[in-house]
C-alpha cells in the first residue's frame, strides 16, 4: 500500500461520521498500528486511538478533497443529520452530562439509537430493520434498535474514557471498591480474570473443593495448582457450607512446609444456599502473609444494602470480588461486575486478563443494564430491600409452622457468621419426599418455580421483584404438600436417609492445565481404578466434585459415586451420566 493510500485509509477510518478531516502529524499512524495486537479489529483500534488523541491522519491533498466532498454533501442535504458539535459532545472525555436524568451509559445508548443515520455497520439486523419476526413478536423491536456495536459515542469497554468509564466509576462508588469493571461474560469471566491476574503457571491457589467450575477453568488458563479445602458439610441437609479461617490457615501452613506460598486464596461466599464465610478473619490472615483474597460473591451482590443483611465481601477486606449483578439485582442475565479493593493486586494484569477473556464485541444492552441496575440501587440504597426483607421474614415465620417442613437456619452451620436472609431453603425429608419430588409437586400443582433443587431440600430466592401474592402461593403450596404427604404412611428407611459426607483423600497426578491438554480415552468404570481422571465428576447435591481432571481414581471414590448414583443423585460433568464408563487421561 502506498503512503498516500495508507493515509487515506486511516483518515477514512478515524474520521467521525459527519465531521471533516483534521490535519495532524503523520507520525500518528505508528501509534495507531500498535493497537492492532490487542484483539480489536483495526477499525475499532483506530477509532479508539482517535478518541484518545482527538486527531485524524490525512495529507493536505486528501484533506482538501474530502472537505470539498463534505461541503458538496452538506449543500445537497446529505449528512446533515449529525453535526460536528453533536459528535464531540457524545464522545467527550469530560464528565458525562445526564440532562435526561438517565444513567450515563443508558443515556449514551438512548442518544445513539435515536440518531437518524444511514447505518452500514454490524449487527446484521441493522438497528432492527431486519430483526427476526419470530423474536420481535416475543420481545418487540426496541431491544434490536438499541443493540448497537462499539460505536465511538458508546465508548470502549477495554479503554473506557466516556460513558462506560463514568458508569464503572459510579458502580465503584456505590459498592465501595477502588475500581470496578463491567463484565459481559458473566461471573465466570470475572473469576477467570481474577485468578489469571493473581496466579502464574506453577503457583498455588487455595480454594474450596466445591468452587464453581469457572475456578477450575481458570486454573487451566493460568496454570495454577490447586490446594483444596473440603468445605463444611451438613449430612441432614446434604448441603455444603463455606470454609473457615482455621482451614485456610492450615492450608497455608501445609504449603509453607513444602516450601510454597499461595499466590491467592479463593472463597465462595455466600454459597448458593446463602452460607457466608468469615471473610473478615480470612482476609486478615491472608493479608498478614501478603496473600490476596478473591471472593466469588456471585450470589451476594445485594449484601450490605440493608442493615439486617450480612456485610459485603468488599467491606470485609477482600481484594477481588466478582458479583453476578443479574442474580438478586436487576441487570440482564450474563452481566456481572468485578470489583478491586486495596493495592495487593496489579490492576494492569486484571485489565490484560479481561481483555483476553471478554468479547471484543460486547453487548451494550448488557453493559447498559449494569449501569441501570446500579442507578436503581443508588436511588434509595437504604430502603430498596425493605419490602423484600419483610416478605422473606414473613415467609419464614409461616413456613416454620408447617408440619414436616424444615427451614434451613444458621444453627445448621454454626461455624459461620451469617446466612443470606433472602434465601429460603426448606427440607422435605420428614414428609418422606425428596427435594425433587417436592419440587415437582409444587411446580405441577401450584406453578411454583424454585431456584435450586437438591436431594433433601429446595431453595427459593427472594428478590426485588418478588411480590406478596407469590410468597402466599409458596406458603400455601408447602402447607398443602405437608397435609397431603402426612396422610400417607411414611417408611422409616426414607426418613433416615442422609447424605454422604465428602472425603478429603485426594491424590493429584497432573495439574488441571496438564490434564486438560492430555490425550484422553473412555474406559469402563471397572478399568478406571488407579488411572488419572480426565473429567470433572460432581454429584449434585452437595455439589462437591468427587474427582477432578488430573486426580487418581480411587476405590473409595468409585464406591461413593456408585452409592449416590443408586440414590438418584444427579452426576454432573461426566460424559456418561450413568457412570458405566469414565474418561481418563492417557498417560
Secondary structure as UniProt FT lines:
FT   HELIX           3..14
FT   TURN            17..18
FT   TURN            26..27
FT   HELIX           28..34
FT   HELIX           35..38
FT   HELIX           42..53
FT   HELIX           60..76
FT   TURN            77..81
FT   HELIX           84..90
FT   TURN            99..100
FT   HELIX           104..114
FT   TURN            124..130
FT   HELIX           133..139
FT   HELIX           142..145
FT   HELIX           152..154
FT   TURN            157..158
FT   HELIX           163..175
FT   STRAND          179..183
FT   HELIX           186..198
FT   TURN            201..202
FT   STRAND          204..208
FT   TURN            209..210
FT   HELIX           213..222
FT   STRAND          225..229
FT   STRAND          233..234
FT   TURN            235..238
FT   STRAND          239..240
FT   HELIX           245..257
FT   TURN            258..259
FT   STRAND          264..268
FT   TURN            272..273
FT   STRAND          275..276
FT   HELIX           279..288
FT   TURN            289..290
FT   STRAND          292..296
FT   TURN            298..299
FT   TURN            301..304
FT   TURN            307..308
FT   TURN            313..317
FT   STRAND          320..323
FT   TURN            325..326
FT   TURN            333..334
FT   STRAND          336..340
FT   HELIX           347..357
FT   HELIX           364..379
FT   TURN            381..385
FT   HELIX           386..399
FT   TURN            400..401
FT   TURN            403..404
FT   STRAND          406..407
FT   HELIX           410..413
FT   TURN            414..415
FT   STRAND          418..419
FT   TURN            421..422
FT   STRAND          423..427
FT   HELIX           429..431
FT   HELIX           435..446
FT   STRAND          452..453
FT   STRAND          457..461
FT   TURN            464..465
FT   HELIX           468..486
FT   HELIX           492..496
FT   HELIX           512..517
FT   STRAND          520..524
FT   TURN            525..530
FT   STRAND          532..533
FT   STRAND          537..540
FT   TURN            541..542
FT   STRAND          545..547
FT   TURN            549..550
FT   STRAND          551..552
FT   HELIX           555..566
FT   TURN            567..568
FT   STRAND          570..572
FT   TURN            577..578
FT   STRAND          581..585
//
